[in-house]
C-alpha cells in the first residue's frame, strides 16, 4: 500500500515534473540572490558576492539531480529516453525499419484478422440472456447408425414436463409462400412452440411475441416477423400489427416485429435465415397425429431450468430416456439404442467450423512466427553491427540489464509500430477481407474489430516484441568487452554464439514453413481429389429453378393435395419447360433431388418381408422425381427400367433405387420387383415396387460415393418443394424470368425463385474446402518466401563475415568450386536440419487436421517427401546467390581490405 | 515557501537512509518553521546557520533535499 502510494506520488511528480523542477530552480535562485545581497551588504564587490554565495550554496546541479532522483520514475524516464533513441535510430535506417515494421504489420494484422473471426464465432457468447442455459436436443439411434433423427411430439411433451428444462420448443425451419403483394414470395420461416421467444429471452421491437402458455394443438395463426421482412415486404409499415398475412393461402395475424439484430442461431444457413415465426402445438392438422415414433420435427431447443448445470441436465435426461425406453419398449427397440444428447446451442452452431478456424489460426500464427523470426534475424544482424556501440556503452558503465532494456525497447517499439500498422491495414481492408469469408460461416455478422480484438493485437505485439527482441538483446549484452573492442578495431565481426543463434532461427523458420507447406499440400491434394472425382452425373448445361406449392392448414382447401392433382401441374411444368428457348430436356423433382443440396431428407424405410422389430427403423435418403430426371442428369440405368409417363396416378406405385441401396439391403437378390415403403411426411405410405436400379452418383455428398438412395415417381407421390430442371444451351440470365412466366401462367400464385446452375452448385459445395485450402496455401507460400529470405540473409551474412577467410583459402589454392561447395553445404545443413524438425511437427499437425482431408492419409509420403525436397531446393537456390559471390571473391582485395 | 504541518499523517513514512547531516538539519528546519512561520529556503538556512555554524557554513544547498524529504512525508508543505 505504502509502495503504491509512493509510486502514485512519483507518478504525479513525473507528470508535473517540469513544474517542480521550475519551483526548485526559483527557490534556489532566490536563495542565491538573498545570499548575494547579504554579501554585498557585508562589503563585497558584486562579482565576489555572487561567487561567495554560489560557493556557499554548493553544487546546484548535484542538488537538482538528487531532487530529481527523489521525485521521478527513472524506469519510465529511461523508457521514454530509450524510445526516443530507438526512434532516431530507426529513422536513420529507414530500409531496415520499413522491412521490420511491414513484416510485423502483416503478421500481426493477419493473425488479428483471423482472430477477429475466431472471436466472433467461437469466443463470443450467443446474444441471448443466459446463453449457457440454452441447448439443442439431439436424438441419436446409434444402434442403426442414425444421428440427430428428430423428435416426436410425445417426446417433446415428456421433456417439457420432466423438470429438467424451463422451456422446450420444437425448431423446424421450412418455408412458405407469402402472397397478396405484387409478386408471390417464398420466405424462410420457422415453426416453433409458443414458448420459443420466452425460451430465448428476447423481446420484439414492436407488438408482442407468442403467449408461452398457449396450448393450441395446430397453428396459433399468429406470426412474428423479422425486421428485414417488415422493411422489405411492408416498407416498415408502423400499422403492421393490425394487418394479416397470407401464408400458403391461410391468413395469419402479425403480432410482433423482432428487432433488427435478432437472428436464430441454427446449424445451417437455412436455419439461421428465418424471416417469420409461427407458433404451433405440432399435434393437430396440418401435422400428423402425435405418436411416439413419428419423429417429424427435425429438432428442438431448450432452456435448462435455472440453476441446473449442463452435466446435471444430461444425467437426468439419461435417466428419463431409460425410463421411457422401459415404458414404451415397442417404440424404442433396444437395438436402436435411443439416446438424447444436450448440445450447448452455441456448440451446435459453430461446432462444425471449429476445426477449420483453428487450422486457419494455427496457419496464420505460424506465418507470423516466421515473420517475427525474420525480424529477430535482422535485429541480430544489426546487433552484431552495433557491437562496438554496445561495448563502448558497457565500458562507460552501462549495466547489462540497462542495455537489455534498451535493446528490448527497440524491438518493442518495432513490434508496436508494426501492430499499429497491422491494425490500420486491417481497418482499411476490412470490407475486402469480409467478402472472402464464405457465407456459410455461422455468426458472420458478428465479426467486428472490437476491443477484445484490439487487445489481442496489442498483447500479440508486446509478446512478439519481447520474444524476438530478447535473443538479440541478451546476446548483444553478453559480449566480452575487451574482445569486442579489440576485434572491432580489426574489423572482423560476429561471435560464434551469434552465428549459432542465427542458425537456430533459420532452422526454426524452415521447420515452421515445412509444417505449413505440408498442411497446404495435404489440403491441396484433398481438394484436387475431390475436384476430380467422377461425379456420376453430368452437371454441365443444367439449370434448376425452384417453385413451391402452398400447403394450407386445412387439407380440404389444398388444390395440390393429392398426387393426381399435383400431376396436372407437373405435366404442365414439363411441357412448358420444354418450350423455353434453348431447352433440350426438362424434368421436375422434389427439392431433395437437386444434387449436392446438403439437405437432410432421411425417411423411414420399410422393406417387405423384413422383420419390423429387428430392423426398425431403417433410414434412407429419399426423393421424388419425374420421368426424364435420370436421363437429364446423365445417371445410367443398370437394371430394369426408368420412370415413364405411364407411372401415373392410375398405375401401381413404383420406385427406383441406386446401386448402393441394392447392395446394402439386397446384396444377393435381384432388387427389381421388391416392394418397399418410404414414409416421409408428405409421401403416402403405401407399398411401391422397385422397377429399376441406377448407378451410384455423388448427388448426396460429393465425398461419399455410395449413399443408399431411393426415388419415387412424382406423378404418383406428391411433394410441395418442386424444382424444374432444364438442360440445353441456356442463358442463365434469362432463364429465371422465362420460367417464372411459364409457371405463373399455370398458377399466378406460385413463387418462382432460387435459380441455380448445376456447375455452380457443384463448385459451391466445394467452397468451404476451397476457402481453407486457398488460405493455407497463401500462408504456406508466404512462409516459404520468408524462410527463403531468412536463409538467404543468413548465408549472405556468413559469406560477408568469412570474406577474409575465403580470401586466404583462395590464396592458399582452394578452387572456386570448393568454396561454392563449402557455402552451399552450410546452407544445406541448415535446410536439412529444418526439414527434419519440420517433418516431425508436420506429422503432428497433419493428424490433428485429419478430419479436413479427403482421399489422402495424414502421413501421405508423396506430400511429405515432395514438400521436403521442394523446400531444400529453394534453400539451395537461396544460398546459391551468396555462394556465387563467395566464389568470386578476389583474394587480393579480400586480404587487402583487412 | 515552506511551513510546518506538525505531527505525522497516517501512512506517511519516515525516510530511512537520511544521512547524519540531514538528520541533524531536520529538527532545525522544523524548529525554525515552528517559531517563525512560513519561510523561504534562505531564512531557514540562516536560522540553521545561527544554531549550528558548522552545519551549513558550506553547502547550504543540501537544505533543499531535506526540505523535499520533509515535504514528502508531509511534515512541511509548500504555500
Interface residues (C-beta under 8 A of the other chain):
Chain A: X1 X2 X5 X6 X9 X23 X24 X27 X28 X30 X31 X34 X35 X55 X56 X57 X58 X59 X60 X62 X63 X66 X67 X70 X71
Chain B: X11 X13 X40 X41 X42 X45 X57 X58 X59 X60 X61 X62 X64 X65 X68 X69 X72 X78
